[in-house]
């Protein structure tokens, strides 16, 4: 019942922000102990930011509000199954649980690349549509070695 | 040769920003026609933003500078193989090509979750460490139907 209310809010944000041309039809809400901590909606085209998906916007807002980079005891309600970028962000933010309404297949049918990107992720870098190539650098061997030994490092 | 210069800059950012406690040892540079458009480094712990990985920071800065959400003719030089979040962002930003120095396995050995998240992505939502559950909502059926028919939509 409470879950439906939060998902209803995410869906309402998706509908209303799409209608006012903020971006695609996507919304997200982050909740802790029943309290809404932050909301987000797609702002890619209105803010010139390809990373401004609803989930990313909501995670950044929640972290700003709570003064932390971990949302361990928070759940996210998102109007659509997260794309790999947003799913990755959900892991880095250490969210507890994720609820989604529409699926990646429905997103693909509406013209979004989510399913395509899911298919690209497991490929070897050089086989992807955006090809990746390894280019080692001695400073990066040094950087990881220093990080491992760094006494005052803050893990995340 | 030019590639080495750009990767050297990404590596230098990784080293220097880690030493000044901005975050983890990661840097990225975005280049168009040989010109550096934007730079980024990991700022997760210094900015309380779990999405502030070097690649995301560089992509957002490049888009802001160019006033667009697509970086079609740009390449990214990143000091480490991108995590799924950053790889997703590279697709949404439509970058042309990606160069990386260290690998996800080296990142894992240095204590970062990149490889773990790569392993989680292909699992069914309900089987993941951060479990996902489907919770349909009628407004979201409506939202996608409206988007498909929307005459003034801006695709991204």
Contacts between the chains, C-beta under 8 A, distances in Angstrom:
chain1	res1	chain2	res2	distance
A	3	B	135	5.9
A	4	B	135	7.3
A	4	B	137	7.5
A	7	B	135	5.0
A	7	B	137	5.0
A	8	B	137	6.1
A	8	B	139	6.8
A	10	B	137	7.8
A	11	B	137	4.5
A	11	B	139	3.7
A	11	B	140	4.7
A	11	B	143	6.6
A	12	B	139	6.2
A	14	B	139	7.3
A	14	B	140	6.4
A	14	B	143	4.8
A	15	B	139	5.6
A	15	B	142	6.6
A	15	B	143	4.8
A	15	B	146	7.2
A	18	B	143	6.3
A	18	B	146	6.9
A	18	B	147	6.1
A	18	B	150	7.4
A	19	B	146	7.6
A	21	B	152	7.1
A	21	B	154	7.2
A	23	B	154	7.8
A	23	B	156	7.3
A	24	B	147	6.9
A	24	B	156	6.8
A	25	B	140	7.9
A	25	B	143	4.0
A	25	B	144	6.1
A	25	B	146	7.0
A	25	B	147	4.6
A	44	B	69	5.3
A	44	B	92	7.5
A	44	B	156	4.8
A	45	B	69	6.3
A	45	B	154	4.4
A	45	B	156	5.4
A	48	B	63	5.1
A	48	B	64	6.6
A	48	B	67	5.9
A	48	B	68	5.9
A	48	B	69	5.1
A	49	B	60	5.7
A	49	B	63	5.8
A	49	B	64	7.6
A	49	B	69	6.3
A	50	B	59	6.5
A	50	B	63	6.3
A	50	B	69	4.6
A	50	B	70	7.2
A	50	B	71	7.9
A	50	B	89	6.6
A	50	B	92	4.1
A	50	B	93	4.3
A	50	B	94	7.8
A	50	B	156	7.1
A	51	B	51	7.1
A	51	B	56	5.5
A	51	B	59	6.3
A	51	B	60	6.0
A	51	B	89	5.1
A	51	B	92	6.9
A	51	B	93	7.8
A	53	B	92	7.9
A	56	B	51	5.6
A	59	B	50	6.5
A	59	B	51	6.4
A	60	B	49	5.7
A	60	B	51	6.0
A	63	B	48	5.1
A	63	B	49	5.8
A	63	B	50	6.4
A	64	B	48	6.6
A	64	B	49	7.6
A	67	B	48	5.9
A	68	B	48	5.9
A	69	B	44	5.4
A	69	B	45	6.3
A	69	B	48	5.1
A	69	B	49	6.3
A	69	B	50	4.5
A	70	B	50	7.2
A	71	B	50	7.9
A	77	B	135	7.5
A	79	B	137	7.4
A	79	B	140	5.1
A	79	B	143	7.0
A	80	B	140	7.1
A	81	B	125	7.1
A	81	B	132	7.5
A	83	B	88	5.7
A	83	B	92	7.7
A	84	B	84	4.9
A	84	B	85	7.4
A	84	B	87	6.9
A	84	B	88	4.1
A	84	B	121	6.0
A	85	B	84	7.4
A	85	B	85	5.2
A	85	B	86	7.7
A	85	B	87	7.8
A	85	B	88	2.8
A	85	B	89	5.1
A	85	B	91	7.8
A	85	B	92	6.4
A	86	B	85	7.7
A	86	B	88	7.4
A	87	B	84	6.8
A	87	B	85	7.7
A	87	B	88	7.9
A	87	B	120	7.9
A	87	B	121	6.4
A	88	B	83	5.7
A	88	B	84	4.1
A	88	B	85	2.8
A	88	B	86	7.4
A	88	B	87	7.9
A	88	B	88	6.3
A	88	B	117	5.6
A	88	B	121	7.8
A	89	B	50	6.6
A	89	B	51	5.1
A	89	B	85	5.1
A	90	B	130	6.0
A	91	B	85	7.8
A	91	B	113	6.6
A	91	B	116	7.8
A	91	B	117	4.8
A	91	B	120	6.7
A	91	B	130	6.3
A	92	B	44	7.5
A	92	B	50	4.1
A	92	B	51	6.9
A	92	B	53	7.9
A	92	B	83	7.7
A	92	B	85	6.4
A	92	B	113	7.4
A	92	B	117	7.8
A	93	B	50	4.3
A	93	B	51	7.8
A	94	B	50	7.8
A	95	B	130	5.9
A	96	B	130	7.1
A	97	B	130	6.7
A	97	B	131	5.8
A	97	B	132	7.7
A	97	B	133	7.4
A	98	B	125	7.1
A	98	B	130	6.1
A	98	B	131	7.2
A	98	B	132	4.3
A	98	B	133	7.4
A	99	B	132	7.2
A	99	B	133	5.4
A	99	B	134	7.8
A	99	B	135	4.6
A	100	B	125	7.3
A	100	B	132	6.1
A	100	B	133	7.7
A	100	B	134	6.2
A	100	B	135	6.9
A	101	B	134	7.5
A	101	B	135	6.0
A	101	B	136	5.4
A	101	B	137	4.6
A	101	B	140	4.2
A	102	B	136	7.7
A	102	B	140	5.0
A	102	B	141	7.7
A	102	B	144	6.2
A	103	B	134	7.4
A	106	B	144	6.0
A	107	B	144	7.8
A	109	B	144	7.7
A	110	B	144	4.5
A	110	B	147	5.5
A	110	B	148	5.6
A	111	B	147	7.7
A	111	B	148	7.3
A	111	B	155	6.5
A	113	B	91	6.6
A	113	B	92	7.4
A	116	B	91	7.9
A	117	B	88	5.6
A	117	B	91	4.8
A	117	B	92	7.8
A	118	B	121	7.3
A	118	B	122	8.0
A	120	B	87	7.9
A	120	B	91	6.7
A	121	B	84	6.0
A	121	B	87	6.4
A	121	B	88	7.8
A	121	B	118	7.3
A	121	B	121	5.7
A	121	B	122	7.8
A	122	B	118	8.0
A	122	B	121	7.8
A	122	B	122	6.3
A	125	B	81	7.1
A	125	B	98	7.1
A	125	B	100	7.2
A	130	B	90	6.0
A	130	B	91	6.3
A	130	B	95	6.0
A	130	B	96	7.1
A	130	B	97	6.7
A	130	B	98	6.1
A	131	B	97	5.8
A	131	B	98	7.2
A	132	B	81	7.5
A	132	B	97	7.7
A	132	B	98	4.3
A	132	B	99	7.2
A	132	B	100	6.1
A	133	B	97	7.4
A	133	B	98	7.4
A	133	B	99	5.4
A	133	B	100	7.7
A	134	B	99	7.7
A	134	B	100	6.1
A	134	B	101	7.5
A	134	B	103	7.4
A	135	B	3	5.9
A	135	B	4	7.3
A	135	B	7	5.0
A	135	B	77	7.5
A	135	B	99	4.6
A	135	B	100	7.0
A	135	B	101	6.1
A	136	B	101	5.4
A	136	B	102	7.7
A	137	B	4	7.5
A	137	B	7	5.0
A	137	B	8	6.1
A	137	B	10	7.8
A	137	B	11	4.5
A	137	B	79	7.4
A	137	B	101	4.6
A	139	B	8	6.8
A	139	B	11	3.7
A	139	B	12	6.2
A	139	B	14	7.3
A	139	B	15	5.6
A	140	B	11	4.7
A	140	B	14	6.5
A	140	B	25	7.9
A	140	B	79	5.2
A	140	B	80	7.1
A	140	B	101	4.2
A	140	B	102	4.9
A	141	B	102	7.7
A	142	B	15	6.6
A	143	B	11	6.6
A	143	B	14	4.7
A	143	B	15	4.7
A	143	B	18	6.3
A	143	B	25	4.0
A	143	B	79	7.0
A	144	B	25	6.1
A	144	B	102	6.2
A	144	B	106	6.0
A	144	B	107	7.7
A	144	B	109	7.7
A	144	B	110	4.6
A	146	B	15	7.2
A	146	B	18	6.9
A	146	B	19	7.5
A	146	B	25	7.0
A	147	B	18	6.1
A	147	B	24	6.9
A	147	B	25	4.6
A	147	B	110	5.5
A	147	B	111	7.7
A	148	B	110	5.6
A	148	B	111	7.3
A	150	B	18	7.4
A	152	B	21	7.1
A	154	B	21	7.2
A	154	B	23	7.8
A	154	B	45	4.4
A	155	B	111	6.5
A	156	B	23	7.3
A	156	B	24	6.8
A	156	B	44	4.8
A	156	B	45	5.4
A	156	B	50	7.1
